[in-house]
Amino acid sequence: MHLDPWWNPAVEDQASDRAHRMCQQRPVTIYRLVTQDTIEEKILALHAEKRELADSLLDGGEMAGRLDTEALLRLLKGGV
């Protein structure tokens, strides 16, 4: 169970994957418990943005070029 999402989704994914490798004979189910209107919910939204950006960059997409001034200001203020 993931009760506290990490800022870096790749690290969280690695922890989940590790559970599958530890001599498991049956499927492992990962649950993420997140309370509504909390910082954790914002972190999960940030995860989605990071994954979309990474997928776009790896696919040769142009998402990185779509970062505008408003988005930069939100990042500097710590918002999602």
ZAKEMAR-599246 format. One record per residue (C-alpha): residue number from 1; x, y, z. Coordinates in steps of 0.1 Angstrom, whole numbers, plus 5000, padded with zeros to 4 digits. Layout:
<site k="NUM" xx="X" yy="Y" zz="Z"/>
...
//
This chain:
<site k="1" xx="5000" yy="5000" zz="5000"/>
<site k="2" xx="5012" yy="5035" zz="4992"/>
<site k="3" xx="4999" yy="5059" zz="5017"/>
<site k="4" xx="5024" yy="5087" zz="5011"/>
<site k="5" xx="5031" yy="5094" zz="4974"/>
<site k="6" xx="5066" yy="5104" zz="4966"/>
<site k="7" xx="5075" yy="5135" zz="4945"/>
<site k="8" xx="5093" yy="5113" zz="4919"/>
<site k="9" xx="5068" yy="5088" zz="4904"/>
<site k="10" xx="5097" yy="5067" zz="4890"/>
<site k="11" xx="5109" yy="5060" zz="4925"/>
<site k="12" xx="5075" yy="5050" zz="4936"/>
<site k="13" xx="5071" yy="5027" zz="4906"/>
<site k="14" xx="5105" yy="5012" zz="4915"/>
<site k="15" xx="5093" yy="5004" zz="4950"/>
<site k="16" xx="5061" yy="4988" zz="4936"/>
<site k="17" xx="5081" yy="4967" zz="4911"/>
<site k="18" xx="5104" yy="4955" zz="4939"/>
<site k="19" xx="5074" yy="4939" zz="4956"/>
<site k="20" xx="5068" yy="4918" zz="4925"/>
<site k="21" xx="5104" yy="4906" zz="4925"/>
<site k="22" xx="5106" yy="4895" zz="4961"/>
<site k="23" xx="5098" yy="4858" zz="4956"/>
<site k="24" xx="5062" yy="4864" zz="4948"/>
<site k="25" xx="5044" yy="4835" zz="4932"/>
<site k="26" xx="5011" yy="4853" zz="4929"/>
<site k="27" xx="5002" yy="4887" zz="4914"/>
<site k="28" xx="5009" yy="4917" zz="4937"/>
<site k="29" xx="4983" yy="4944" zz="4939"/>
<site k="30" xx="4993" yy="4980" zz="4947"/>
<site k="31" xx="4968" yy="5003" zz="4964"/>
<site k="32" xx="4973" yy="5040" zz="4966"/>
<site k="33" xx="4952" yy="5056" zz="4994"/>
<site k="34" xx="4948" yy="5094" zz="4989"/>
<site k="35" xx="4925" yy="5118" zz="5007"/>
<site k="36" xx="4906" yy="5143" zz="4986"/>
<site k="37" xx="4918" yy="5180" zz="4987"/>
<site k="38" xx="4952" yy="5172" zz="5002"/>
<site k="39" xx="4988" yy="5178" zz="4991"/>
<site k="40" xx="4989" yy="5141" zz="4983"/>
<site k="41" xx="4962" yy="5146" zz="4957"/>
<site k="42" xx="4982" yy="5174" zz="4941"/>
<site k="43" xx="5013" yy="5152" zz="4941"/>
<site k="44" xx="4994" yy="5125" zz="4921"/>
<site k="45" xx="4983" yy="5152" zz="4896"/>
<site k="46" xx="5020" yy="5162" zz="4893"/>
<site k="47" xx="5028" yy="5125" zz="4887"/>
<site k="48" xx="5004" yy="5125" zz="4857"/>
<site k="49" xx="5020" yy="5156" zz="4843"/>
<site k="50" xx="5055" yy="5142" zz="4847"/>
<site k="51" xx="5046" yy="5109" zz="4831"/>
<site k="52" xx="5029" yy="5127" zz="4802"/>
<site k="53" xx="5060" yy="5149" zz="4797"/>
<site k="54" xx="5084" yy="5119" zz="4799"/>
<site k="55" xx="5063" yy="5099" zz="4774"/>
<site k="56" xx="5062" yy="5129" zz="4751"/>
<site k="57" xx="5099" yy="5134" zz="4752"/>
<site k="58" xx="5107" yy="5097" zz="4747"/>
<site k="59" xx="5083" yy="5096" zz="4718"/>
<site k="60" xx="5099" yy="5127" zz="4702"/>
<site k="61" xx="5069" yy="5148" zz="4709"/>
<site k="62" xx="5067" yy="5185" zz="4713"/>
<site k="63" xx="5053" yy="5187" zz="4748"/>
<site k="64" xx="5084" yy="5203" zz="4762"/>
<site k="65" xx="5079" yy="5233" zz="4739"/>
<site k="66" xx="5044" yy="5239" zz="4752"/>
<site k="67" xx="5055" yy="5252" zz="4786"/>
<site k="68" xx="5043" yy="5288" zz="4787"/>
<site k="69" xx="5050" yy="5317" zz="4811"/>
<site k="70" xx="5019" yy="5309" zz="4832"/>
<site k="71" xx="5030" yy="5273" zz="4837"/>
<site k="72" xx="5066" yy="5284" zz="4846"/>
<site k="73" xx="5052" yy="5308" zz="4872"/>
<site k="74" xx="5030" yy="5280" zz="4887"/>
<site k="75" xx="5061" yy="5258" zz="4890"/>
<site k="76" xx="5081" yy="5286" zz="4907"/>
<site k="77" xx="5053" yy="5292" zz="4932"/>
<site k="78" xx="5052" yy="5255" zz="4940"/>
<site k="79" xx="5017" yy="5249" zz="4925"/>
<site k="80" xx="5006" yy="5221" zz="4903"/>
//
